[in-house]
Amino acid sequence: MNRILLLLALPLLCLPVRAQNAVDRFYLDMRTSFHQETEPGTYRSQLVGEYLNLHLLGHVSENVTYRIRQRLNKKVFDERNMFNATDFMCVTWQATPRWSLTAGKQAVLIGGYEYDAPPIDVYFYSQFCNNLYQAYSFGITGAYEFSPSQRFVAQVCNSPLSLGYMSVYAWNLAWGGQFAPWWKTLWSVNMVEDAESHYIHYTALGNHFIFRDAIFDIDLMNRTGLTQKHFFLGDFSVISKLIWSVGDWNLCAKAGYERNLAENVDADGRPFDAVIAPGTEYLYAGGGLEWFPLGRDHLRLHAVFYRDNAVRRTNIDIGVTWRADIITKPLPRQPSSGL
């Protein structure tokens, strides 16, 4: 395995570099909320800080760029994984206008728009995204852009089901495409190894529809082990989101359904899926408002509510997200968060 990774990274070691080291963009973004929970006979509330992220983007030569995103409020959980609070720490070589190679810590290429969105823009998640051990890991990614709207990506990385320092891997193929001006896609197939060196397979189909002032996302995901009885729809997620923009306001709604049949275990009673437990049937939904009083890139106020069938309590968040620019320059081409 180590030999394979070395061969994949070899082009980065051999590329000609004319040093230009420069920071192109440096900023912080933050989110804080007044969180409230209600259930029959009970009310709880708390003022919480949710995100404090440091972003650094730059280039070391005309065709070599780098990206760092550090969560300053996230705890490093184990001394063997000192980069747990780092989402991105990667360098990208744009070999040609179409070919690129990225090495370092980056997003694990799993399709779907909920998964691909920056966490600071998501108010409540599916169980799959909530329970996935790490959505960002060290790996090597090669991408080929057929056209500005069609991109194929292959990736080998540390498994998102591992603790970050274990010798287990994920093998990912993804496609960012567009069938029409109003229909974009983030699709992937994944072979993911868990902490016990068993593989599970994901097929994730993220779809993004644009209708004038409204966007509608629907993500479909199927998960299966090689010997699982129900290959399709025995273990799956369906997630939908609607955003309607009116001036400086967004009206938002989101719902999801996830199910993993209780019989989806192997002969030893071990679950095929290490993220969604067998016997799970999870339904969640919510909605809210967003207001951008100073433009959509600088300040956002939100009021959202959501509820699920597991805890059966209503959650209400009223909060603010803002960005502080420190260095801003016209950016060279940068890798996206995923596709």
C-alpha positions as CSV (number, residue, x, y, z in Angstrom):
1,M,0.0,0.0,0.0
2,N,2.8,2.5,0.9
3,R,4.4,1.8,-2.4
4,I,1.2,2.6,-4.3
5,L,0.8,5.9,-2.4
6,L,4.5,6.8,-3.2
7,L,3.9,6.1,-6.9
8,L,0.8,8.3,-6.9
9,A,2.6,11.2,-5.2
10,L,5.8,10.9,-7.3
11,P,4.7,13.6,-9.8
12,L,4.4,16.1,-7.0
13,L,8.0,15.4,-6.0
14,C,9.4,15.8,-9.5
15,L,7.5,18.9,-10.7
16,P,9.5,22.0,-11.6
17,V,8.8,24.8,-9.2
18,R,9.7,28.5,-9.7
19,A,9.2,29.8,-6.2
20,Q,6.8,32.7,-5.8
21,N,5.5,31.9,-2.2
22,A,2.6,34.2,-1.5
23,V,-0.5,34.3,0.6
24,D,-3.5,35.1,-1.6
25,R,-6.2,35.0,1.0
26,F,-6.4,34.9,4.7
27,Y,-9.6,35.2,6.7
28,L,-11.6,34.0,9.7
29,D,-15.3,32.9,9.7
30,M,-17.3,32.4,12.8
31,R,-20.8,31.3,13.9
32,T,-22.5,31.6,17.3
33,S,-26.1,30.9,18.3
34,F,-28.7,31.0,21.0
35,H,-29.7,27.4,21.2
36,Q,-33.0,26.3,22.7
37,E,-34.6,22.8,23.2
38,T,-38.2,22.1,24.0
39,E,-40.1,18.9,24.8
40,P,-43.2,18.4,26.8
41,G,-42.7,20.0,30.2
42,T,-39.1,20.9,29.6
43,Y,-37.2,24.0,28.2
44,R,-33.5,24.4,28.0
45,S,-31.3,27.1,26.5
46,Q,-27.7,28.1,26.0
47,L,-25.6,30.6,24.2
48,V,-23.0,28.7,22.2
49,G,-20.0,29.3,20.0
50,E,-20.3,26.8,17.1
51,Y,-17.4,27.6,14.7
52,L,-14.2,29.6,14.6
53,N,-12.3,28.7,11.4
54,L,-9.0,30.0,10.0
55,H,-8.6,29.9,6.2
56,L,-5.3,30.4,4.4
57,L,-5.0,30.1,0.6
58,G,-2.0,30.9,-1.5
59,H,0.5,29.7,-4.1
60,V,4.1,28.6,-4.2
61,S,4.5,28.9,-8.0
62,E,2.4,29.8,-11.0
63,N,0.7,26.3,-11.0
64,V,1.1,25.1,-7.4
65,T,-1.4,26.3,-4.8
66,Y,-2.1,25.4,-1.2
67,R,-5.0,25.5,1.1
68,I,-5.4,25.4,4.9
69,R,-8.6,25.4,7.0
70,Q,-8.1,25.1,10.7
71,R,-11.0,24.8,13.2
72,L,-9.8,26.8,16.2
73,N,-12.6,25.5,18.5
74,K,-12.2,21.8,17.7
75,K,-10.3,19.6,20.2
76,V,-7.5,17.4,19.1
77,F,-8.7,14.1,20.5
78,D,-5.6,12.0,20.3
79,E,-1.9,12.8,20.3
80,R,-1.5,10.2,17.4
81,N,-3.8,12.4,15.2
82,M,-2.6,15.9,15.8
83,F,-4.4,17.2,12.8
84,N,-7.9,16.3,13.9
85,A,-8.9,20.0,14.0
86,T,-7.5,20.6,10.5
87,D,-9.9,20.2,7.6
88,F,-7.6,21.1,4.8
89,M,-3.8,21.1,4.6
90,C,-3.1,20.3,1.0
91,V,-1.1,21.4,-2.0
92,T,-2.4,21.2,-5.6
93,W,-0.3,21.0,-8.8
94,Q,-2.2,22.2,-11.8
95,A,-0.2,20.2,-14.3
96,T,-2.2,21.3,-17.3
97,P,-5.5,23.3,-17.7
98,R,-7.3,20.0,-17.4
99,W,-5.1,17.8,-15.1
100,S,-4.4,18.4,-11.4
101,L,-3.0,16.4,-8.5
102,T,-3.6,17.2,-4.8
103,A,-1.8,15.8,-1.8
104,G,-2.4,16.3,1.9
105,K,-5.4,16.6,4.1
106,Q,-8.6,17.2,2.2
107,A,-12.3,16.3,1.9
108,V,-13.0,12.5,1.5
109,L,-14.7,12.4,-1.9
110,I,-18.2,11.2,-1.0
111,G,-21.0,12.5,-3.2
112,G,-24.0,14.6,-2.0
113,Y,-24.6,18.3,-1.4
114,E,-25.2,18.0,2.4
115,Y,-21.9,16.3,2.8
116,D,-20.0,18.6,0.5
117,A,-21.2,21.9,2.0
118,P,-18.9,23.8,4.4
119,P,-20.0,22.8,7.9
120,I,-20.4,26.4,9.0
121,D,-23.3,26.6,6.4
122,V,-25.2,23.6,7.8
123,Y,-27.5,24.0,10.8
124,F,-28.4,20.3,11.2
125,Y,-27.1,17.1,9.7
126,S,-28.2,13.6,8.8
127,Q,-27.0,10.7,11.0
128,F,-24.6,9.7,8.3
129,C,-22.7,13.0,8.4
130,N,-23.0,13.3,12.1
131,N,-21.6,9.8,12.8
132,L,-18.9,9.7,10.2
133,Y,-15.7,9.6,12.1
134,Q,-13.8,12.0,9.8
135,A,-15.0,13.7,6.7
136,Y,-11.5,15.0,6.0
137,S,-8.3,12.9,5.8
138,F,-4.9,12.6,4.3
139,G,-4.8,11.4,0.8
140,I,-3.9,11.8,-2.9
141,T,-6.4,13.0,-5.4
142,G,-6.1,13.2,-9.2
143,A,-8.7,15.2,-11.3
144,Y,-9.4,15.6,-14.9
145,E,-11.7,18.4,-16.2
146,F,-13.4,17.4,-19.4
147,S,-15.1,20.9,-19.5
148,P,-15.9,23.6,-17.0
149,S,-19.0,21.7,-16.0
150,Q,-17.6,18.1,-16.1
151,R,-14.9,16.8,-13.7
152,F,-13.8,13.3,-12.9
153,V,-11.8,12.7,-9.7
154,A,-10.0,9.6,-8.3
155,Q,-8.8,9.5,-4.7
156,V,-6.9,7.2,-2.3
157,C,-7.1,8.4,1.4
158,N,-7.2,7.3,5.0
159,S,-10.6,5.8,5.7
160,P,-13.2,8.2,7.1
161,L,-14.2,5.3,9.4
162,S,-10.7,5.1,11.0
163,L,-9.2,7.1,13.9
164,G,-7.0,8.9,11.6
165,Y,-3.8,7.0,12.3
166,M,-4.8,3.5,11.4
167,S,-3.7,1.6,8.3
168,V,-7.1,1.5,6.7
169,Y,-8.0,3.3,3.5
170,A,-10.8,4.5,1.2
171,W,-10.8,4.3,-2.6
172,N,-13.0,6.9,-4.2
173,L,-14.2,7.7,-7.7
174,A,-16.3,10.9,-8.1
175,W,-17.9,13.0,-10.9
176,G,-18.9,16.6,-10.7
177,G,-21.2,17.1,-13.6
178,Q,-24.0,19.0,-15.2
179,F,-26.8,17.6,-17.3
180,A,-28.5,21.0,-18.0
181,P,-28.1,24.6,-16.8
182,W,-30.6,23.8,-14.1
183,W,-29.2,20.4,-13.0
184,K,-25.8,19.8,-11.4
185,T,-24.5,16.6,-9.8
186,L,-22.0,15.4,-7.2
187,W,-21.9,11.6,-7.7
188,S,-19.5,9.1,-6.2
189,V,-18.8,5.4,-5.8
190,N,-16.6,4.5,-2.7
191,M,-15.0,1.4,-1.3
192,V,-14.3,2.2,2.4
193,E,-12.4,0.1,4.9
194,D,-13.4,0.2,8.5
195,A,-11.3,-0.1,11.7
196,E,-11.5,-4.0,11.4
197,S,-10.4,-4.0,7.8
198,H,-13.8,-4.9,6.4
199,Y,-15.1,-3.0,3.4
200,I,-18.4,-1.3,2.8
201,H,-19.5,0.2,-0.5
202,Y,-21.2,3.6,-1.0
203,T,-23.1,4.9,-4.0
204,A,-23.9,8.6,-3.4
205,L,-25.9,10.6,-5.9
206,G,-26.1,14.3,-5.1
207,N,-28.4,16.4,-7.3
208,H,-28.6,20.2,-7.3
209,F,-31.6,21.9,-9.2
210,I,-31.7,25.6,-9.9
211,F,-35.1,27.3,-10.6
212,R,-34.7,31.1,-10.9
213,D,-34.7,32.2,-7.2
214,A,-35.0,28.7,-5.8
215,I,-32.6,25.8,-5.5
216,F,-33.5,22.2,-4.6
217,D,-31.0,19.6,-3.5
218,I,-31.7,15.9,-3.2
219,D,-29.1,13.4,-2.1
220,L,-29.5,9.6,-2.5
221,M,-27.0,7.3,-0.9
222,N,-26.9,3.5,-0.8
223,R,-24.6,1.6,1.5
224,T,-23.8,-2.1,1.3
225,G,-21.4,-4.9,2.4
226,L,-20.3,-7.5,-0.1
227,T,-22.3,-10.3,1.4
228,Q,-25.3,-8.1,2.5
229,K,-28.6,-9.7,1.6
230,H,-30.3,-6.5,0.5
231,F,-27.9,-4.8,-1.9
232,F,-30.2,-1.9,-2.7
233,L,-32.3,0.1,-0.2
234,G,-31.4,-2.2,2.8
235,D,-29.2,0.6,4.1
236,F,-29.8,4.1,2.6
237,S,-30.3,7.8,3.1
238,V,-32.5,10.3,1.2
239,I,-31.9,14.0,2.0
240,S,-33.6,17.0,0.5
241,K,-33.1,20.8,0.9
242,L,-35.0,23.8,-0.5
243,I,-33.8,27.4,-0.5
244,W,-35.9,30.2,-1.9
245,S,-34.1,33.6,-2.1
246,V,-36.1,36.8,-1.9
247,G,-33.8,39.9,-2.0
248,D,-31.5,39.7,1.1
249,W,-33.6,36.8,2.6
250,N,-33.5,33.0,2.2
251,L,-36.4,30.8,3.2
252,C,-35.0,27.3,3.9
253,A,-36.5,23.9,4.5
254,K,-34.7,20.5,4.9
255,A,-35.8,16.9,5.5
256,G,-34.1,13.5,5.5
257,Y,-34.9,9.8,6.0
258,E,-32.3,7.1,6.8
259,R,-32.8,3.4,7.3
260,N,-30.6,0.4,7.9
261,L,-32.4,-3.0,8.3
262,A,-31.8,-4.9,11.5
263,E,-30.7,-7.9,9.5
264,N,-27.7,-6.1,7.9
265,V,-25.1,-7.9,10.0
266,D,-22.6,-10.6,9.1
267,A,-22.6,-14.2,10.3
268,D,-20.8,-13.1,13.5
269,G,-23.5,-10.5,14.2
270,R,-21.1,-7.6,13.2
271,P,-22.8,-4.7,11.4
272,F,-21.8,-4.1,7.8
273,D,-22.3,-0.4,8.3
274,A,-20.1,1.2,11.1
275,V,-21.9,4.6,10.7
276,I,-25.7,3.9,10.7
277,A,-26.5,1.1,13.1
278,P,-28.7,-1.9,12.0
279,G,-32.3,-1.3,13.1
280,T,-32.1,2.4,12.5
281,E,-35.0,4.3,11.0
282,Y,-34.3,8.0,11.3
283,L,-36.5,10.9,10.1
284,Y,-35.6,14.5,10.6
285,A,-36.9,17.9,9.3
286,G,-36.8,21.6,9.9
287,G,-36.7,25.0,8.3
288,G,-35.9,28.6,8.9
289,L,-34.9,32.1,7.7
290,E,-31.6,33.6,6.8
291,W,-31.0,37.4,6.4
292,F,-27.9,39.0,4.7
293,P,-27.9,42.7,5.8
294,L,-24.4,43.5,4.4
295,G,-24.3,41.2,1.4
296,R,-24.1,37.5,1.2
297,D,-20.4,37.2,1.8
298,H,-20.0,39.1,5.0
299,L,-22.8,38.7,7.6
300,R,-25.7,36.3,8.0
301,L,-28.4,36.1,10.6
302,H,-30.4,33.0,11.0
303,A,-33.4,31.6,12.8
304,V,-34.0,27.8,12.3
305,F,-35.8,24.9,13.9
306,Y,-35.5,21.2,13.5
307,R,-36.8,18.0,15.0
308,D,-36.2,14.2,14.6
309,N,-37.9,11.0,15.6
310,A,-34.9,9.8,17.8
311,V,-34.7,12.4,20.6
312,R,-38.2,13.9,19.8
313,R,-37.4,17.4,20.9
314,T,-37.7,20.6,19.0
315,N,-34.4,22.5,18.6
316,I,-34.4,26.3,17.8
317,D,-31.3,28.3,16.9
318,I,-31.1,32.0,16.5
319,G,-27.6,33.2,15.6
320,V,-25.1,35.0,13.4
321,T,-22.3,34.0,11.0
322,W,-19.7,36.5,9.9
323,R,-16.4,36.7,8.1
324,A,-13.3,38.8,8.9
325,D,-11.0,39.3,5.9
326,I,-7.3,39.9,6.7
327,I,-5.7,39.4,3.3
328,T,-7.7,39.4,0.0
329,K,-6.2,39.2,-3.4
330,P,-7.4,37.8,-6.8
331,L,-7.0,34.1,-6.4
332,P,-5.2,31.7,-8.7
333,R,-7.1,28.5,-9.4
334,Q,-7.8,26.7,-6.1
335,P,-9.1,23.1,-5.4
336,S,-12.7,23.0,-4.3
337,S,-13.9,21.4,-1.0
338,G,-14.6,18.2,-2.8
339,L,-15.5,18.0,-6.5
